[in-house]
Amino acid sequence: MQVTDVRIRKVAAEGKMKAIVSVTFDDEFVVHDIKIIEGQNGLFIAMPSRKMGEGDFRDIAHPINSDTRNKIQDAIFLRYEQMNEEEEAQSAEVGLDSGETTEATEE
């Protein structure tokens, strides 16, 4: 099974949740609502879950083994990094288009 598409929707910059992700497998099956979360040790993914009785959450869909989880997580983080780089490049272009300069001047 291969990850064939990763679609990321960023959320507000504040808070621990950074984005909501949909992952497509073999161009045939999609899992929505995977979350990218900023934890104490960096980013991690949280699989889609449902709130149960006493405030506990239970995953609706999840990988059975750590190799599959790593494959999914690696594909998500690769696309997330690409998306951040694209946004930074666009911000730099907008800054240059508005007359800002990146050259240092001596006074």
ABEGO torsion letter per residue (X at the ends): XBBABBBBBBBBABEABABBBBBBBGGABBBBGBBBBBBAAEBBBBBBBBBBBAGBBBBABBBABAAAAAAAAAAAAAAAAAAAAAAAAAAAAAAAAAGBBABBBBX
